[in-house]
Amino acid sequence: MVLTFTSAVGATTGRGEIGTLVIGAIGCNLAWGVVDAVMHLMSALTERGRGLLTLRSVQNARNPDDAYGVITDALPPILASILTTADFERVRQGLVNLRDHPPKRALTAEDWLKALSIFLLVFLSTFPVVIPFLVIRDATLALRLSNLVAIVMMFFCGYQLGRHGGYQPWLSGVSMALLGTVLAGVAIALGG
């Protein structure tokens, strides 16, 4: 997102326009931070609701096979594929006997804390990319340094994504950095 704003600097000439650009980039990430935080809260509510629907469906199933189908649909396919009938029955019995569960779909303090964390991550990620515009008077040099900062940040995000997803972290990091380079190149080619 910030790359879009910073690439617009190619069309600006004065320091005042760069200040406006920086404010626009920060405002954009502020807005997207709020959007992403709200989307997290909606996802948490939906996930909790789906869990309660699954629980009720298992508890109200006409027979064990129907309950097994509900359980299968709620599990990741790789996990469901290795469970035996005895495993499904153990899960079904546990859910049928479960009485101490949240009666409604409500947001928890942890949900709100995660939403705040998401907001801060999105919002604060703006600053490393706009710092070159705040400290360097040459708009073109500031833009190129800003692009470099964004690409380095993309590498580290890709690296962490690779670790989290079970992929090779360095390959994921390099792939994300290359993607950032291509995006910056497209922006430059289009006049940014």
C-alpha positions as CSV (number, residue, x, y, z in Angstrom):
1,M,0.0,0.0,0.0
2,V,2.7,2.4,1.0
3,L,4.6,1.6,-2.3
4,T,1.6,2.9,-4.2
5,F,1.7,6.2,-2.3
6,T,5.5,6.6,-2.4
7,S,5.6,5.8,-6.1
8,A,3.4,8.8,-6.7
9,V,6.3,10.9,-5.6
10,G,7.7,10.6,-9.2
11,A,5.0,13.1,-10.2
12,T,5.7,15.5,-7.4
13,T,8.3,18.2,-7.5
14,G,8.1,20.2,-4.3
15,R,8.8,19.4,-0.6
16,G,5.1,20.3,0.2
17,E,3.9,17.5,-2.1
18,I,6.2,15.0,-0.4
19,G,4.8,16.0,3.0
20,T,1.3,15.5,1.6
21,L,2.4,12.1,0.3
22,V,3.8,11.0,3.6
23,I,0.6,12.1,5.4
24,G,-1.4,10.2,2.7
25,A,0.7,7.0,3.2
26,I,0.3,7.2,7.0
27,G,-3.4,7.8,6.7
28,C,-3.8,4.9,4.2
29,N,-2.1,2.5,6.6
30,L,-4.1,3.9,9.5
31,A,-7.3,3.1,7.6
32,W,-6.1,-0.3,6.5
33,G,-5.0,-1.1,10.1
34,V,-8.5,-0.4,11.3
35,V,-10.0,-2.5,8.4
36,D,-7.6,-5.5,9.1
37,A,-8.3,-5.3,12.8
38,V,-12.1,-5.3,12.2
39,M,-11.7,-8.2,9.8
40,H,-9.9,-10.2,12.4
41,L,-12.7,-9.6,14.9
42,M,-15.3,-10.7,12.3
43,S,-13.2,-13.8,11.6
44,A,-13.0,-14.6,15.3
45,L,-16.7,-14.3,15.7
46,T,-17.3,-16.4,12.6
47,E,-14.9,-19.1,13.7
48,R,-16.4,-19.2,17.2
49,G,-19.9,-19.4,15.7
50,R,-18.9,-22.2,13.3
51,G,-17.4,-24.1,16.3
52,L,-20.7,-23.8,18.2
53,L,-22.7,-24.9,15.1
54,T,-20.4,-27.9,14.8
55,L,-20.8,-28.7,18.5
56,R,-24.6,-28.5,18.3
57,S,-24.7,-30.5,15.0
58,V,-22.7,-33.3,16.6
59,Q,-24.9,-33.2,19.8
60,N,-28.1,-33.3,17.7
61,A,-27.0,-35.8,15.1
62,R,-29.5,-38.6,14.5
63,N,-26.8,-41.2,14.5
64,P,-23.0,-41.6,15.0
65,D,-22.3,-41.7,11.2
66,D,-24.0,-38.2,10.8
67,A,-21.9,-36.9,13.7
68,Y,-18.7,-38.4,12.1
69,G,-19.6,-36.5,8.9
70,V,-19.9,-33.2,10.8
71,I,-16.6,-33.8,12.6
72,T,-14.9,-34.7,9.3
73,D,-16.1,-31.4,7.8
74,A,-14.7,-29.5,10.8
75,L,-11.2,-31.0,10.6
76,P,-8.4,-30.3,8.2
77,P,-8.6,-33.0,5.5
78,I,-5.1,-34.4,6.3
79,L,-6.1,-34.9,9.9
80,A,-9.5,-36.4,9.1
81,S,-7.9,-38.9,6.7
82,I,-5.9,-40.6,9.5
83,L,-8.6,-40.9,12.1
84,T,-10.2,-44.3,12.7
85,T,-13.8,-45.0,13.6
86,A,-12.7,-45.3,17.2
87,D,-11.1,-41.9,17.0
88,F,-14.2,-40.4,15.6
89,E,-16.3,-42.0,18.3
90,R,-14.0,-40.7,21.0
91,V,-14.4,-37.2,19.6
92,R,-18.1,-37.6,19.2
93,Q,-18.6,-38.8,22.8
94,G,-16.5,-35.9,24.0
95,L,-18.6,-33.4,22.1
96,V,-21.9,-35.0,23.1
97,N,-20.9,-34.9,26.8
98,L,-19.5,-31.3,26.6
99,R,-21.7,-29.0,28.6
100,D,-19.3,-26.4,29.7
101,H,-18.9,-24.3,26.5
102,P,-19.6,-20.7,25.7
103,P,-23.3,-20.2,25.3
104,K,-22.9,-17.4,22.8
105,R,-20.6,-16.0,20.2
106,A,-18.8,-13.2,22.0
107,L,-15.5,-11.5,21.5
108,T,-12.9,-12.2,24.1
109,A,-10.2,-9.9,25.5
110,E,-7.7,-12.0,23.5
111,D,-9.6,-11.3,20.3
112,W,-9.4,-7.5,21.0
113,L,-5.7,-7.8,21.9
114,K,-5.0,-9.6,18.7
115,A,-7.0,-7.0,16.7
116,L,-5.0,-4.2,18.4
117,S,-1.8,-6.1,17.5
118,I,-2.9,-6.3,13.9
119,F,-3.7,-2.7,13.8
120,L,-0.3,-1.7,15.2
121,L,1.5,-4.0,12.8
122,V,-0.2,-2.6,9.8
123,F,0.0,1.0,10.9
124,L,3.6,0.9,12.2
125,S,4.9,-0.9,9.1
126,T,4.4,2.5,7.3
127,F,7.1,4.3,9.1
128,P,10.2,2.5,7.9
129,V,9.1,3.1,4.3
130,V,8.3,6.8,4.7
131,I,11.4,7.7,6.8
132,P,13.6,8.3,3.7
133,F,11.1,11.1,2.7
134,L,11.4,12.7,6.1
135,V,15.2,12.8,6.2
136,I,16.3,13.1,2.5
137,R,15.6,16.2,0.5
138,D,16.2,14.6,-2.9
139,A,12.8,13.1,-3.8
140,T,14.2,10.6,-6.3
141,L,16.8,9.3,-3.9
142,A,14.3,9.2,-1.0
143,L,11.9,7.2,-3.3
144,R,14.6,4.7,-4.3
145,L,15.7,4.2,-0.6
146,S,12.0,3.9,0.4
147,N,11.6,1.2,-2.3
148,L,14.7,-0.6,-1.0
149,V,13.4,-0.5,2.6
150,A,10.0,-1.9,1.4
151,I,11.8,-4.7,-0.5
152,V,13.9,-5.6,2.6
153,M,10.8,-5.6,4.7
154,M,9.1,-7.9,2.2
155,F,12.1,-10.3,2.4
156,F,11.7,-10.5,6.2
157,C,8.0,-11.0,5.9
158,G,8.5,-13.7,3.4
159,Y,11.1,-15.3,5.6
160,Q,8.7,-15.4,8.5
161,L,5.8,-16.6,6.3
162,G,8.0,-19.4,5.1
163,R,8.9,-20.5,8.6
164,H,5.3,-20.3,9.7
165,G,4.0,-22.2,6.6
166,G,6.6,-24.9,6.7
167,Y,8.4,-23.7,3.5
168,Q,12.1,-22.9,3.1
169,P,12.4,-19.5,4.8
170,W,15.2,-18.1,2.7
171,L,13.4,-19.1,-0.5
172,S,10.2,-17.6,0.7
173,G,12.0,-14.4,1.7
174,V,13.8,-14.1,-1.6
175,S,10.5,-14.8,-3.5
176,M,8.8,-12.0,-1.6
177,A,11.8,-9.6,-2.2
178,L,11.7,-10.4,-5.9
179,L,7.9,-9.8,-5.9
180,G,8.6,-6.4,-4.2
181,T,11.3,-5.6,-6.8
182,V,9.0,-6.4,-9.7
183,L,6.2,-4.3,-8.1
184,A,8.6,-1.4,-7.6
185,G,9.9,-1.8,-11.2
186,V,6.3,-1.7,-12.5
187,A,5.7,1.4,-10.5
188,I,8.9,3.0,-11.8
189,A,8.0,2.1,-15.4
190,L,4.6,3.7,-15.0
191,G,6.2,6.9,-13.9
192,G,6.7,6.4,-10.2
